[in-house]
Amino acid sequence: MNWSDWQAELLEQIADPARAVEAAPALNPAGLAVYRNNYRVGLIDTLAFIYPVCRQLVGEDFFTGLARAFIGGHPSHSGNLHLYGAGFGDFIAGFEHARELPYLADVARLEWRVHRAYYAADAAPVDSAALAAFPQQRWGELRLRPLPDVAALLSRWPAASIWLAHQRQPVELDVDLHRQPEATLVYRLQGRVQVEIVGPGLATLLQAFLDGAMLESAVEQALAAEADFDLQAGLLRLFQQGLIQDLTL
């Protein structure tokens, strides 16, 4: 076994305790146990850093157990820990012991968007005047690309209200979990991540752009989500807030 193969095997065995040690007999089991523990602790700390509201909602012990369960099936594939934990919300949605907290998965999905917005690359926005560069009869074919820090979330629960309540100290969680669903806009402004509750039409429009939809399709999706959605006002808001990076046919 050459050096690079040995390193790869070491990393595999640290991430997966079930991996057969016969594949790398030179590795010491006791030493591996130390590395595995440090690996798990590091990833648990990473998840706790990214998902502080979830941790507050369920408590330290439950969150640690939840994180351990997630780590067991989701090893880290990058040396950049800011990229770890993307699927935590989806994992929570299918986690049996979290069924009594149905809003928790969407709170986690929102926290991931906040995390990625903070660390997203900088980019310069365009304004609505950029539309003039394209023939009006072809605007329906335009693809509007949001900035890297921009995200949307359509939730069946008041996930944004829960998150916003935890940004104040002391936390005053006076949220009606049975009220109407919330749509959320996430973006970065002057280095600070903004979380705004918006109408479902605007959030759907933005998500369609993020998914690569053309303007005509994005508008159809937005109107399906909110029949009286004001398209002109919605597009103007996205441009005025500097959330669109470029336009292409």
N, C-alpha and C positions, 0 to 999 in steps of 0.2 A: 504494500500500500504506500503510495507516494504521499508527500506532505500535504498537497491540496486535498487529496481524497480523505486523508486522516482528519483534516480540519472540518471538511464537510460532514464526515461521519460523527465527529464530536458534536457539532451543532445539531444534527438530527437527533442524537441520543439525548441531548439536553432538553430539546423541545418535546421529545416523545419518549417517555420512560418505558413504554411497552416495546420499543425497538430492540431487537435481539442483540445482545452484547457480543455474540459470536462474530458479528460483522466487523468488530474492531476490538480484538482481544487485548490490545495494549492499553485500553482505557480502564482506569481504576474505578470500580463501582462506588467506593466511598467518596472519591473525588467528584465523580459525576453527581452524586447526591447533593453535594454542596453547590455545584454549579446549577443544578435543577432548582434548588430552593431559591438561590439568588435570582434566577431567571423568572420564576413565578412571582416573587416579591416585586421585582422590577416592573413586571407587566401589571400587577395589581395596583401598584402605585401610579402607573401610567393611566389606567382606567379611572382611578379615583381623582386624578388631576383633570381628566377630560369630562367626567360626569359627576361633578360635585353635588348638583341638585338631586340626582338620583340617589347618591349616597346619603344625603340628608333625609330624603323621603323614606328610605327603608332602614336606615341605621347601619352602623359600621359592621356589625357581625353579618347581617344578611347580605350587605353589599360585597363583603369579602368572599362569602360563599358563592354569590352570583358571579363574581369576577373569576374565581377559581374554575367554576363550571365552564365559563366562556373560554378561558385560556386553554382548558383541556382539549377543546376541539378547534381552536383558532390560534395556531402558533404565529409568532411574529415572522414576517418574511422580509423585513427591512431593518437596517441599522438605525433608521430614523423613527423613533418611537412616536413622533407626532402623527405618523401615518397609521398607527395601530389603533384598533378598536372601531373600525368603520361599521361593522355589522352588529354592534352591541345592541342597538335598538331592536333589530330583527330577531336577535337571539332572545331578548327579554320577552318579545311577543309570543314565542313558543315555549317559554320556560314555565313549567307546571306550577312551581311554587310562587310565581308572580301573577297568577290568574286573578287574584283578588284586587290587584292594582292595574286595571286595564289601561290606564292612562300612562303608566310608567314607560312603556315602549316608545310612545311619541315624545315624551319628555327627553328620553335618551336620544332620539333622532334629532330633536331640536338642539340638544347640547353638542352633538357631533357637528351640526351645521355651524354653530357658534364657534366651535373649536377650529374648524377648517377656514372659516371666514377670517379669523384672527391671523392665521399663518399663511393665508393665500398670497400669491404673488401680487405685486403692484401692477396696475394697468391704467392707461388713460382712457377716460370715457369720451364718447361722442355726444353731440347734442342733436336735437331734432332737425336742425338744418341739414344734416347729412342725408335726410330723405330726399332732398332736392336733387341729389346726384343720380337718382333713378327715375325712370318714367313712371308716372303715377299709375298707369294701367298695369304695371308689373309689381306694384307694392305687395300684392298677395303672395308673390314668390320670394319675398325677402326673408332672410334668416337674420334675426337679431340675436347677437351673442352677448349675454350678460358678462360683467366683470368676474374674475376668478373668485372674488370674495362674496358674491351674491348667491343666495339660496332661498328656497321657498319650502313651506311645509303646510300641507292640508291635513288637519287632524280631526278625528271624531271627538276629541276631548279638548278641554281648555289648557293645552300644553303650554302655550305662551304665557297665559296668566299665572300658571304654577311657577314657570321659570322666572317671570318678572317679580313675583312675590318673594322669591328667594334671593333677589338682588338687593333687597332692603334689609337693614338690620335695626331692630330685631325682625325676624321673619314673621309676617302676619299672613298666614295662609287662609284667607277667607275667600275660597273659590268654590262655586257651585259646580260640582263635577257632572251634573245632569243638564247643564244649560247647553245652548247650541254649540256645535263644533266651531273650532277656530282655525283660521288661515293665518299664516305668519310669513313675514318678509324679514330676511336676515341679510345684512350688509355691513361693511366697515366704513366708518366716517372718521377721518382724522385720527386713525389708529385705534378707534374704539368700535367694538361690534355693537350694532344697533339691532334690536328685536322689536318689530312692530306688528301689531295685530291689524290685518287688512281684510278686505272682502274676499270671498272665494274666487271671484272673477279675476282679480288682479293676481292673486297667488297662482291660479291655474294658468293664466297667460304667461307669467314668468316661468313657471315650471315647464310649459310647452317650449319656450325658447331655450331653456336649459337642456331639454331633450332633443333639440335640433329641429323642431318643427318650423315650417314656413309660417309666415304671418297669417295667411288665410286659415290654415288649420288651427293655429294657436287661438285665433279669435273665435272660431267655432267651439273649441273646447272651453274657452272662458265664458261664452254665452250659455253653454250647456250647464256650467257650474253656477252661474248667476244670470238669470234671464234679463234683468235690467242693468247689467253691467255697462258702464259708460266707457266705451272703448277709447274715445278721444282723450278723456281725462286720465284713463289708466296709462296709455302710452306716453302722454305728456309727463305724467308723474315719474315714470321710469327714466325718461330722458333728463328731466329737471333734477332728479336726485343723483344723476350721474351713474346709473346702474348698467348702461349699455356700452359695450366695448367697441363693437363694430357692426356693420350691416353688409350682407352679401346677397347676391342673387344666386 
